[in-house]
């Protein structure tokens, strides 16, 4: 069962599962439209998950470096905000992951 607070850093298995689902969740929302870090943190909080900026931003950067997201910078209230969009590679990965996740969840739950 997922906890309605931060995932313990000491529980490596839960952390790895959680971070994998976070990557898929990011791709899902980027597939719906442009995203940015604070909005993703708010979205996860809405589901009861707490993720720090120090965890989220490296995930966004790695998804970009791996070619799943592209980024553009925009100045908002004097600060640079990084907006992310899904790439074709990201769409393909998301579409490939969905049935695999569903199959595993259906079997386990």
Z-matrix of the N, CA and C atoms (Angstrom, degrees):
N
C 1 1.453
C 2 1.523 1 109.15
N 3 1.321 2 116.66 1 136.95
C 4 1.459 3 121.19 2 177.13
C 5 1.520 4 109.17 3 -75.26
N 6 1.288 5 115.78 4 140.48
C 7 1.453 6 121.86 5 179.25
C 8 1.512 7 109.64 6 -88.91
N 9 1.315 8 116.47 7 145.24
C 10 1.466 9 121.46 8 -179.75
C 11 1.528 10 110.59 9 -87.02
N 12 1.298 11 116.84 10 46.39
C 13 1.461 12 123.46 11 175.02
C 14 1.520 13 107.97 12 -164.74
N 15 1.288 14 117.78 13 -169.61
C 16 1.460 15 121.37 14 -176.48
C 17 1.521 16 111.58 15 -60.10
N 18 1.322 17 115.59 16 143.06
C 19 1.455 18 121.30 17 173.57
C 20 1.524 19 107.14 18 -78.36
N 21 1.304 20 116.95 19 132.66
C 22 1.454 21 122.19 20 -178.80
C 23 1.525 22 110.53 21 -63.65
N 24 1.309 23 116.07 22 132.13
C 25 1.457 24 120.35 23 176.93
C 26 1.519 25 111.04 24 -66.97
N 27 1.332 26 117.40 25 -21.05
C 28 1.455 27 121.50 26 -179.22
C 29 1.519 28 112.29 27 -77.42
N 30 1.311 29 118.58 28 -19.75
C 31 1.451 30 122.11 29 -179.39
C 32 1.528 31 108.09 30 -94.93
N 33 1.324 32 116.18 31 85.68
C 34 1.460 33 122.22 32 -173.50
C 35 1.518 34 112.49 33 -59.57
N 36 1.316 35 117.98 34 -42.56
C 37 1.458 36 120.14 35 -178.37
C 38 1.526 37 110.92 36 -62.69
N 39 1.322 38 117.60 37 -48.70
C 40 1.465 39 120.84 38 179.72
C 41 1.526 40 110.73 39 -62.87
N 42 1.309 41 116.62 40 -40.42
C 43 1.466 42 120.31 41 179.87
C 44 1.527 43 110.25 42 -62.31
N 45 1.325 44 117.76 43 -45.16
C 46 1.463 45 121.07 44 -179.87
C 47 1.524 46 111.61 45 -64.07
N 48 1.325 47 117.52 46 -41.99
C 49 1.467 48 121.31 47 177.15
C 50 1.524 49 109.36 48 -62.11
N 51 1.327 50 116.05 49 -48.93
C 52 1.461 51 122.03 50 -179.39
C 53 1.526 52 110.96 51 -57.20
N 54 1.332 53 117.08 52 -47.38
C 55 1.464 54 120.57 53 -177.42
C 56 1.527 55 111.70 54 -66.37
N 57 1.327 56 117.46 55 -34.23
C 58 1.460 57 120.28 56 175.10
C 59 1.516 58 111.50 57 -63.59
N 60 1.335 59 115.95 58 -43.82
C 61 1.463 60 119.41 59 177.97
C 62 1.525 61 111.50 60 -67.48
N 63 1.318 62 117.53 61 -33.43
C 64 1.469 63 120.72 62 176.94
C 65 1.527 64 109.61 63 -62.09
N 66 1.321 65 117.57 64 -43.34
C 67 1.469 66 121.16 65 178.84
C 68 1.532 67 110.47 66 -59.27
N 69 1.327 68 116.88 67 -45.02
C 70 1.464 69 121.11 68 178.92
C 71 1.529 70 110.09 69 -65.50
N 72 1.333 71 116.62 70 -41.32
C 73 1.471 72 121.34 71 179.80
C 74 1.536 73 110.23 72 -61.48
N 75 1.323 74 116.47 73 -41.06
C 76 1.466 75 120.91 74 177.64
C 77 1.525 76 110.12 75 -62.17
N 78 1.324 77 117.06 76 -47.50
C 79 1.469 78 119.98 77 178.68
C 80 1.523 79 111.03 78 -61.07
N 81 1.323 80 116.72 79 -39.91
C 82 1.468 81 121.10 80 178.60
C 83 1.532 82 110.70 81 -57.55
N 84 1.324 83 116.57 82 -49.53
C 85 1.469 84 119.51 83 -178.22
C 86 1.525 85 112.01 84 -71.69
N 87 1.330 86 117.62 85 -34.35
C 88 1.463 87 120.05 86 176.61
C 89 1.527 88 110.60 87 -67.26
N 90 1.314 89 116.76 88 -26.48
C 91 1.463 90 121.23 89 176.62
C 92 1.532 91 110.94 90 -71.76
N 93 1.326 92 116.56 91 -25.58
C 94 1.471 93 121.43 92 178.73
C 95 1.524 94 112.05 93 -83.73
N 96 1.329 95 116.99 94 -21.85
C 97 1.458 96 121.01 95 -178.87
C 98 1.515 97 110.28 96 163.10
N 99 1.308 98 115.59 97 178.12
C 100 1.452 99 121.79 98 -178.41
C 101 1.530 100 110.76 99 -62.55
N 102 1.326 101 116.51 100 140.41
C 103 1.468 102 121.70 101 -178.70
C 104 1.526 103 109.79 102 -127.80
N 105 1.339 104 115.53 103 163.60
C 106 1.464 105 121.16 104 171.13
C 107 1.521 106 108.00 105 -144.77
N 108 1.321 107 116.28 106 161.48
C 109 1.453 108 122.73 107 -169.81
C 110 1.514 109 116.13 108 -52.56
N 111 1.318 110 117.65 109 -52.03
C 112 1.467 111 120.61 110 -176.59
C 113 1.525 112 110.64 111 -61.95
N 114 1.326 113 117.13 112 -37.83
C 115 1.471 114 120.27 113 178.80
C 116 1.527 115 110.88 114 -64.35
N 117 1.331 116 117.08 115 -38.81
C 118 1.470 117 120.27 116 177.86
C 119 1.524 118 109.75 117 -67.19
N 120 1.325 119 117.46 118 -41.27
C 121 1.470 120 120.19 119 177.65
C 122 1.525 121 110.20 120 -60.74
N 123 1.332 122 117.22 121 -42.68
C 124 1.470 123 121.32 122 177.92
C 125 1.524 124 111.15 123 -63.72
N 126 1.324 125 116.59 124 -41.84
C 127 1.467 126 121.34 125 178.93
C 128 1.531 127 110.63 126 -61.21
N 129 1.314 128 116.48 127 -44.61
C 130 1.464 129 119.86 128 179.28
C 131 1.527 130 110.89 129 -65.96
N 132 1.328 131 116.35 130 -39.26
C 133 1.465 132 120.59 131 177.22
C 134 1.524 133 110.63 132 -60.70
N 135 1.332 134 115.85 133 -37.44
C 136 1.465 135 121.22 134 178.06
C 137 1.528 136 110.97 135 -59.33
N 138 1.316 137 116.22 136 -31.06
C 139 1.465 138 121.59 137 178.07
C 140 1.528 139 112.17 138 -89.41
N 141 1.325 140 116.71 139 1.04
C 142 1.457 141 120.68 140 177.35
C 143 1.512 142 115.12 141 92.70
N 144 1.330 143 117.86 142 10.77
C 145 1.459 144 121.18 143 -179.75
C 146 1.517 145 110.29 144 -105.12
N 147 1.310 146 115.98 145 139.10
C 148 1.456 147 121.33 146 177.75
C 149 1.524 148 108.18 147 -110.84
N 150 1.311 149 116.08 148 123.54
C 151 1.464 150 120.91 149 178.13
C 152 1.520 151 107.20 150 -132.80
N 153 1.307 152 116.32 151 135.02
C 154 1.461 153 120.14 152 -178.19
C 155 1.524 154 110.02 153 -83.00
N 156 1.320 155 115.05 154 159.58
C 157 1.463 156 120.45 155 175.49
C 158 1.526 157 109.75 156 -60.41
N 159 1.323 158 116.64 157 -34.62
C 160 1.462 159 121.73 158 179.45
C 161 1.518 160 113.53 159 -66.65
N 162 1.322 161 117.04 160 -17.74
C 163 1.467 162 121.73 161 174.41
C 164 1.521 163 110.27 162 -96.58
N 165 1.330 164 117.32 163 -43.41
C 166 1.464 165 121.16 164 -174.88
C 167 1.525 166 113.31 165 -67.65
N 168 1.327 167 117.39 166 -49.24
C 169 1.461 168 118.91 167 -172.77
C 170 1.529 169 113.26 168 -63.83
N 171 1.324 170 120.35 169 -37.92
C 172 1.471 171 118.60 170 172.96
C 173 1.536 172 112.90 171 -61.98
N 174 1.335 173 117.48 172 -32.47
C 175 1.467 174 120.12 173 176.36
C 176 1.527 175 109.45 174 -66.11
N 177 1.329 176 117.00 175 -47.07
C 178 1.470 177 120.38 176 177.92
C 179 1.527 178 110.88 177 -59.23
N 180 1.327 179 116.91 178 -44.13
C 181 1.466 180 120.85 179 -179.49
C 182 1.525 181 111.03 180 -64.01
N 183 1.339 182 117.28 181 -39.73
C 184 1.468 183 119.16 182 179.97
C 185 1.524 184 110.96 183 -69.81
N 186 1.338 185 117.83 184 -38.67
C 187 1.467 186 119.99 185 176.69
C 188 1.529 187 110.69 186 -62.38
N 189 1.324 188 115.96 187 -36.15
C 190 1.464 189 119.65 188 176.22
C 191 1.529 190 110.29 189 -69.02
N 192 1.322 191 117.59 190 -47.73
C 193 1.468 192 121.85 191 -178.91
C 194 1.528 193 111.70 192 -61.56
N 195 1.329 194 116.65 193 -32.55
C 196 1.465 195 121.61 194 -179.80
C 197 1.530 196 112.18 195 -82.60
N 198 1.331 197 117.22 196 -4.63
C 199 1.455 198 121.20 197 175.91
C 200 1.516 199 115.41 198 88.67
N 201 1.338 200 118.00 199 12.25
C 202 1.467 201 121.34 200 179.19
C 203 1.526 202 112.47 201 -87.13
N 204 1.331 203 116.45 202 -23.18
C 205 1.463 204 122.65 203 178.88
C 206 1.518 205 109.32 204 -132.10
N 207 1.330 206 115.94 205 153.31
C 208 1.462 207 121.41 206 167.15
C 209 1.524 208 106.80 207 -116.31
N 210 1.326 209 115.76 208 158.54
C 211 1.462 210 120.29 209 -175.98
C 212 1.522 211 110.62 210 -128.59
N 213 1.335 212 114.12 211 145.76
C 214 1.467 213 120.50 212 168.30
C 215 1.518 214 106.71 213 -132.89
N 216 1.318 215 116.11 214 147.34
C 217 1.457 216 121.44 215 178.49
C 218 1.519 217 109.73 216 -101.05
N 219 1.338 218 115.85 217 143.26
C 220 1.456 219 122.15 218 177.35
C 221 1.526 220 107.48 219 -143.06
N 222 1.319 221 117.02 220 138.33
C 223 1.464 222 120.61 221 178.55
C 224 1.523 223 108.61 222 -85.82
N 225 1.339 224 115.61 223 123.76
C 226 1.464 225 122.97 224 179.11
C 227 1.521 226 107.17 225 -127.80
N 228 1.330 227 116.77 226 119.79
C 229 1.470 228 121.98 227 -178.44
C 230 1.529 229 111.84 228 52.15
N 231 1.316 230 116.55 229 41.34
C 232 1.456 231 121.36 230 177.11
C 233 1.516 232 115.04 231 79.97
N 234 1.322 233 117.75 232 0.53
C 235 1.463 234 121.03 233 -179.77
C 236 1.522 235 109.25 234 -117.72
N 237 1.331 236 115.28 235 146.95
C 238 1.461 237 119.86 236 177.40
C 239 1.524 238 108.55 237 -80.34
N 240 1.317 239 115.57 238 123.25
C 241 1.466 240 121.29 239 175.87
C 242 1.528 241 107.17 240 -109.90
N 243 1.327 242 115.53 241 132.39
C 244 1.460 243 121.26 242 179.53
C 245 1.519 244 108.74 243 -95.68
N 246 1.319 245 115.23 244 120.31
C 247 1.465 246 121.86 245 178.04
C 248 1.523 247 108.56 246 -103.53
N 249 1.314 248 115.28 247 138.18
C 250 1.465 249 120.90 248 -177.71
C 251 1.518 250 110.79 249 -118.42
N 252 1.334 251 114.81 250 143.80
C 253 1.470 252 123.04 251 174.45
C 254 1.525 253 107.55 252 -127.24
N 255 1.311 254 115.35 253 150.93
C 256 1.460 255 120.11 254 177.70
C 257 1.531 256 109.03 255 -76.99
N 258 1.315 257 115.93 256 146.71
C 259 1.461 258 121.87 257 175.56
C 260 1.530 259 108.89 258 -98.85
N 261 1.313 260 115.90 259 174.19
C 262 1.468 261 119.71 260 175.86
C 263 1.529 262 110.00 261 -60.28
N 264 1.322 263 116.55 262 -40.14
C 265 1.468 264 120.79 263 177.12
C 266 1.523 265 110.36 264 -60.87
N 267 1.329 266 117.04 265 -40.18
C 268 1.460 267 121.50 266 177.97
C 269 1.516 268 112.17 267 -65.24
N 270 1.332 269 116.38 268 -42.41
C 271 1.470 270 120.95 269 177.76
C 272 1.524 271 109.59 270 -61.09
N 273 1.331 272 116.80 271 -45.34
C 274 1.463 273 120.61 272 179.70
C 275 1.525 274 111.46 273 -61.90
N 276 1.325 275 116.83 274 -42.69
C 277 1.467 276 120.50 275 179.04
C 278 1.523 277 110.94 276 -64.01
N 279 1.325 278 116.62 277 -42.84
C 280 1.463 279 121.17 278 179.56
C 281 1.522 280 110.63 279 -62.67
N 282 1.317 281 116.61 280 -46.75
C 283 1.469 282 120.26 281 -179.15
C 284 1.526 283 111.34 282 -65.35
N 285 1.312 284 117.61 283 -33.60
C 286 1.466 285 120.92 284 177.08
C 287 1.530 286 110.84 285 -71.48
N 288 1.326 287 116.78 286 -36.27
C 289 1.467 288 121.07 287 -176.76
C 290 1.521 289 113.08 288 -73.66
N 291 1.323 290 117.77 289 -35.79
C 292 1.472 291 121.11 290 -174.02
C 293 1.527 292 113.67 291 -53.82
N 294 1.329 293 120.48 292 -54.14
C 295 1.466 294 118.50 293 -178.79
C 296 1.526 295 112.77 294 -66.65
N 297 1.330 296 116.94 295 -31.21
C 298 1.466 297 120.01 296 178.45
C 299 1.526 298 110.53 297 -67.57
N 300 1.327 299 116.53 298 -42.87
C 301 1.466 300 120.61 299 177.69
C 302 1.518 301 109.91 300 -63.56
N 303 1.327 302 116.85 301 -45.71
C 304 1.468 303 120.98 302 -179.49
C 305 1.524 304 110.99 303 -59.29
N 306 1.328 305 116.72 304 -45.13
C 307 1.461 306 120.63 305 -179.96
C 308 1.528 307 111.00 306 -60.84
N 309 1.327 308 116.90 307 -45.50
C 310 1.466 309 120.40 308 179.99
C 311 1.523 310 111.85 309 -65.29
N 312 1.323 311 116.48 310 -44.51
C 313 1.466 312 120.35 311 -179.74
C 314 1.521 313 110.14 312 -64.22
N 315 1.329 314 117.36 313 -43.81
C 316 1.467 315 120.37 314 178.81
C 317 1.523 316 111.36 315 -59.54
N 318 1.317 317 116.94 316 -36.95
C 319 1.460 318 120.05 317 -179.43
C 320 1.524 319 111.81 318 -73.89
N 321 1.315 320 116.72 319 -40.92
C 322 1.467 321 121.08 320 -174.35
C 323 1.521 322 112.60 321 -80.22
N 324 1.310 323 117.60 322 -36.99
C 325 1.472 324 121.23 323 -174.34
C 326 1.514 325 111.11 324 -89.66
